[in-house]
Amino acid sequence: MLRAVGRVTPAANPPRRQLATGSRARYSAGVLWTLCTALVASWACAAPAPSAPELLAQVPGSPVTPAAPPPAPGQPGPTAPPGVPTEKEGAQQQQGPEKPKKNPAKPKKKWYHAITRWIDPHEAPFIPVPEIAVDPDSGTTLGIIPTILVTDENDDIRKIIAPDLVHNPFFGWGAHGRIYNYTSPDEQWSIVSGIFERVEREFDGEYQLGRLRNTNWSFNGSAIYDVDGTPRFFGIGNESPAINETDYTAQQYLVEGQLGYNFNHTWQLQYTARFEDVDVLPGTLSSIASIQTRFANLLGEGTNKQVLNRLSVVYDTRDDIIIPSKGAQLVAYAGMASREGFLNDSLYTETGFDGRAFFPFPALDKTVIAAHMALRYLLSANNVPFWALSSLGGADTVIGGAQPLRGFGDGRFYDRDSFSSSVEFRHVVATFQAVATQVEIELAPFIDAGRVFDQTSTLPFEQLHKVYGLGFRGLARPYVVGFVDIGYGSEGAAVFTGINYPF
């Protein structure tokens, strides 16, 4: 299933599961709102406001209190202003300081300090933040995430440690552990693991090196074990009806490596090798028919293996990998997949294009127009499992894999070929300082359009599914982006949360 994690190398997205489902995205999404909420909470715990005289003293040109006139004969003199010793105090200072009292009185803390200390980053060992994750397939997951943010001397986030305790109506109580480590702009790694009372299990590890393309080689490695009880299947084709909805349990093992040779900072030749073992089992959701009851003998049921080899040519001029504001990334690729063996096309051969571009909007500051388009063809196909076909749905963009359609659940439409396009208007509406990190809040109206088809001769721009929506994003530069996207399509509204931009 899809993972909501950062970009893998300059050439492409991180290795993602071809089973386009959303449960793992919803759990990782909690890290986003954990971060943003934690920053806001700590911002609210700022130092107390100065008093009115202190503020007045800081204002340039403010009036200065005139000196008091000398006292009349026989009258006591004026009281010394704060900080100026009287004659008696001056004599005491000449005799030496007073001995401190044995038990000085400590300032009494307010009754609510026992509560507020947990959201004060100067006192709390971690920041406990409520988790509310929503997914059209998985329902609403509620829990709490005690989060630790580690920053460097430049106030950049270097590590996020975010375990959680959650409850899901389908799978009961669950717990996750997460570590996102940003060693440097060029090197990063992450580990995510989790377990629920029923069905779901997860382990996801990833390592990235050479992300900036300043050396000859870039590398990304990923290892995944995942059991997910939420995937849906509606049939094959661009008009598969919603009434055919079924559920299945997907158990998956995946190992992937991407090695890129950098001709220069702009051009890269990348090789991808992936081994994937997927077991499609009966569904566990009582309210939805299991896949075997409605699609008997479907290609992909039971255990299937895939060995993928892909070669990509990458052109990348983005000014930043995680939070780009200008430039483009264009990827052209071709590959072949087999059930077993290293280089043969016993499953399919593929070719495709993925492009994304970013344009600063001149009329508004901190505004970017972001556009994405993807086209994938299976040139030959021999008994391809349904989960290895091209698919649309959800919020994630995977080069050579699932494409977004944010008014529908993950994997809503399957077929041999696919076309996808998206446009977003990203505008920063607020900025504040919190936990030694600057946080930006961004609004992003968006439009998604796409389709799947089974004939190479089909025009990809006809009979498109369209989605209109609004995205809310939290940015903690240079590494962290979180999003909540609400989209509306022909089957109603859908809400997605995750880490990093959808594209």
N, C-alpha and C positions, 0 to 999 in steps of 0.2 A: 504494500500500500504506500501511498505517498507520504513522504516525510516533509515536515516544514522546517527546513534548515537552510543554512547560507549557501551562497554560490560556491561551486566546487573549485573550478579553475577558471582562468580567464577565458577558456574556450567554451565552456558549457556549464549547464546546471549540474548540481551534484548528482551522483547516481541515485535514481529514484526507482521505487517499485513500479512495475507495469500494472499491477492491480490498483486501479485508481479508486481508493477509498479514503475516508476522511477521519477515522477515529484517531489515528496517530497525530494528525494535524491539530485536532482539538486539544489534545493533551499538551503538545508543544506550545500551542497558542497561549496556554496559561502562563508560560514564561514571559511572553510579551506583556500581558496586562499585569503580571507580577512586577515587572520592571517599571512600567509606566506608573502604576499605582503607588509603588514604593517611592518613586521619585517625587510624586505629588505629595505623599504623606510626609516625607522628610522635609519637603519645602515648607509645609505648614508648621513644622517644628523649628522654624528659624529662631534666631536670637530675639529676645523681647525688644519691643520698640523703644526708642529713647524718649525721655521726658520732654515736655514742651520747652523748658529752658535750654536743654541740650540741643534740641532742634534749632531754637532761635540763635544759639551761639554759633551754629554751623552755617547760618545764612549770611552771605557777604553783605556788608553794609548795614547789618542790624545795629540798633542803638545800643550804646554801652551805658550801663548804670553809672551816673555821676558820683564822684566821691562825696561822702557826707561832710557837712561843715564842722569845724572844731566845736567842742562842747562849751557851754557857758561856764563861768567860774562857779565852782562848787557842785557842778552837775557831773554825773558819770559819763564816761566816753562812749562812743558807738561800739556796737558789737562787731568784732572782727569778722570779715567775710569768711566763708568756708575755705579751708586750706591755708589760712594765715594764722600763725600762732599768736596767742595773747602773751602779755608779759609773764604771767604765771606759767603758761605752757612753755615759753622760751626758757625760763629758769629751770624747769624740769628737764628740758632737752639737754641743757648744759650739764645737769647732774647725771645724765645717762637715761636710757630707756627703762620704762617700768618692766618689772618681771611679769611674764605672761601668766595669766590665771591658769590654774591646774585643769579646770574643766570648762573651757569656753563653751558657750551655748551655740549649738548648731542651728542653722536656719531650718525651720520646720517646713517639711514638704507638704504640698497640698494633697488632699485625699485622693485625687484622681491621678496622682503621679504613677501609681502602680499600673495604670492602664496606658497612660501616654508614653511611658518609657519604652514600650514595645514598638512604637512607631518613631522613636527618636534614634537616628542612626548613631548618635554619640553615646547612647547607653544600651540599646538593645543588641544582643548577640546576633540577631537576624531580624528581618522585617516580615511579620506574618501577614500575608495578603490573601483575601478571599479569591477563589477561583470560580469563574462562571464561564464555561465553554459550551458553545452551541454548534450543532452540526445537523444538517437536514436528515442524515441517515442514523446518527447515533443518539439523538436527543440532547438533553441538557445535562452536563456533568458539573457537579458542585463539589467544592473542596477548599482546602487551604494550602498555600505554598509558602513555607518559611524560606526567604530568599536572602542570600548573601551576595553583595556586589563588591568586587575587588577592583580598585582603580590604581593607576600608576601616578608618578609625580606630575604628569601633565593632565591629570583628572580624566584620562581616557579609561573606559571599562576594559579590564584585562581578563576578567573571569566572572562567570555567573554560576553560582551553585544554587540549584532550585529543586529540592525534593518536594513531593506533595502527598497529601492524603485526600482522596476524592471518592465520590459515590456516583455511579451511573445507574439509571433505572433498569438497564438490560443486564448488566454484568456485576452489580453489587459494588462492594468496597474495593478500592485499589490504591496502590502506592507506586510512585515513580521516583527515580533519582536522575538528576541531570547535571552535567558539568559542561559548560561551554568555555573553552580556553582560547583566548586571543593572544597567543604568544607574541606575534608581531603582525604587521600588515601582510607579510609574506608567508606566515606559517600559522595555522590554526588547527584545532582538533576538538572533538566533542564526543561524549558518551551519554546515551539515554537508555534507560532500562525501566521496565515496569511490569506489574502483574495485577490481575483482578481476581476476585473470588471465583468467577466463572469465565471460562473460554479464553480470555485475552491474555497474551504474553508478548513481551517486546524486548529486544536488545538491538541497539543501533550505534555503531561506532564509525567514526570518520576522521581521516587525517588529510590535511592539505598542505602542500609545500610548493613554493614558486608561484604564488597567486598573482604577483605583480609583473611577472614576465621579464624581470630584470636579469635573469640568468638564462642559460641555454635550455634548461629543462623545467617543466612543471609536472607535478604529480598529485593525484588524488586517489585515495583508497577507501573502500567502504565495505563493512561486513554487517549483515542484517539477519536477525531471526525474528519472525513475527507471526503471531496468530491473531486474526481479526475476525470478529463475528458480525460485522456490519455491512460488508459489500452487497451491492444490489446488481441485478441483471434484469433487463427489460426485453432482450432479444437483439437481433442483428438488424441494422439499417437505420437510416436517418429519420424514419417515421415510426419507430418502435413505440407502441402505445403504452401509456403509463399504467393502464389496467393490468399489464402483464408483469408487474413488479414481482420479483422474487429475491430471496436472500440466500446467502451461502457463507460458509466459514472458510477462510483462506489461511492455510499454513504455508509459510514461505521461508526459504533459505536463499540468501543472495550474497555473492562476493563480486565486487567490481573494482577494476583498476583503470585509471585514465593516465596516460603518459603523453605529454605534449612537448614537442620540440619548437622552441621559439626562434624563428628567423630574426626577429627584432621585436620591439615592444608592441607592434601592431599585428604581425602575421604569425600564425601558429599552425603546425600540423599535429593533429591529435589522434592517438589510437586508443580505442576503448575495448576492453575485454570484460565480459560479464558471464557469470555462471548463475543460473537461477533454477530452483527446484520449488514447484508450487503444487500443493495438494488442495483441490477444491472439494470440500466436504459439505454435508447437509447443513442447512441453516439452523440457527438456534432461537430465532425470534418467533414467538408463538403467534404474533399478529400478522406475519407475512409468510406466504407460501415458500417452501424450500425450493431451490432451483431444480432439483431432480423431479419434483412433482409436475412441473410445467414445461421443462425443457429436457426431456429424456434423451439420452445419447448425444448430448451436446459436446462438441469438441472442446476439451479443456477440463471436463469433469474427471475426478480422480487425480492421480499424480502425473505431472508432466514436467519435463526438463527442457531448458533452453540454454544453449551456448551461443552468445552473440559476439561477433567481431565487427567493429565499425571504424571507419577512417573518416576524419573530418578536417576540413580546411576552415580556419577561423580568421576573421578580420575584426579587430577590436580596437576602437578609439575612445571608449568611454573614459571619462575623467575619474571615475571611481567604480569599483566592482559592486559594492553593496548599496551605496546611495548615489547613483549617477545623476548628473544634472545636464550633461551634454555628451555628444558622441554617439556611436552606434556599435553594435555587435552583430555580425553576420556570420552564419555557420551553414556550410553546405556539406552534406555527409552522404555516405553510402555504406551499406553493410550487408551481412548475411548471418542467418541464424540456423542452428541445427539442433536436433534432439540430443545428439552425442557427438563426440569428436571435436576437432579444432577448427578446420576450415572446410566446410561444405554447406550447401544451401538446402538441406533436407527439410527445413521448415519454410523459410522465405528469404527473399532478397529485398532490400529496401533502399530508397533514396529519398532525400528531402532537403528542405531549407527552413532555417529559423532565423528571423531577424528582429531586432529591437532597436529603437532609436529614441533619443532624448533631445528635446529642443527647449532652451530657456525661452520663456514667454516675455517679450520685451516690455509689455504694458504693465506688468505686475512684478514686484520684487519677490524673490523666493518662490517662483512659480515655474513648473516644468510640464511640458506636454510630452507624455510617454506613449509610444506606439509599439505594437508587437504584431507579427504575422508569422504563421507557420504552415507549411504544406508538407505532407508525408504520403508517399506511395509505397505499397508493397508490389514490386514488379512481378514476383512469383510467390505463390502460396500453396503449400502442400500440407493439408490437415493442420492448420494453425490453431492452437488453443485460443478461445475467445479472448482471454485476458492479454494475449500478445498482439491483438489487432490494434488499429488506431482507435483512439477514444476521445470523447469530449465530456466535460462536466467538472464541477468543482472549481477550485481557485488556484491550483498549482500549474506551472508551466514546465514541462519536461522535454528537453530537446530529443526528438526521436521517440517521444512517448505521449502521455496524456497531455491534453491541452485544456485551457480554462473555458468555462461557460458558467458564470457565477450566479445564474438563476436556477441551476439544476444541481442535483447531487453528483458526487464523483462517479465517473464511468457511466453516465446516463445514456450515451450513444456509442455504439461499437460498429465498426466496419473495416474494410481493408484500408481505405484511404481517408484522409481527413484534411480539412482546411480550418484555420482559426485566425481570428484577428481581434485586437483589443486596442482601445485608446483611453488614456486617463489624463485628467487635468489636475495635477498635483500642486496644491497651494498651501504653504505654511501659514497658519492663522494665529499661532501663539508660540512664544518662546520663554522659557524660564530656567533658572539655575536650581538644581536639586542634587543632593548627594555628590557634590563636587563635579557634577556633570550637567551640561546644557541639554535640555530636553525641548524638542520641537513637536508641536501637534499639527498634523496635516490633514486636510480634507481633499478627497479625490473623487469627483464624479467620473463615472466610467461607462463605456459601452463595449460589450462583447458580441461577436457574431461568428458563427461557424457552422460546419456541417460535416457529416461522414458520407462516404459513397463507395461503391464497389467496382466502378468502371473507370479506367484511366482517362477515357474520352469525356467523362462527365465534367461540365463546367463547375468549378468549385465555388463560384460566387452566386449560384442560384439556390433557392429554397433554404436560405440561411435561418438558423435559430438565433434570435436576438435577445439580449439581456441588457437592461438599463439599471444602474445602481449608484451607490455612494459608498466610498471607502473612508475609514477613519484610521490614521496611522500615528504611531508614536516613534520618534527618531531620537536615538542617543548616539550621536556620531562618535567614532567613525564606523562602528561595527554592528550596531543593533537597530533593527527596524521591526516593528510589529504592526499587524493590521487587523482590522475588523471590516469585512466587506459585506454589504447588504445588496443583493441583486434581485431583480424581478424579471421573470420570463413568462412563457406561455403556460407554465404549470404552477405559477405562484411565486412566492418569495423564498429566498434561501439566504442563510447567514453563514459566513466562514470566518474563522480566525486563524492566525498563523504568524510565523516569524519570517522576516524578509519580504520584500515586495513580491507580488505574484509573478512579475517579470521585470 
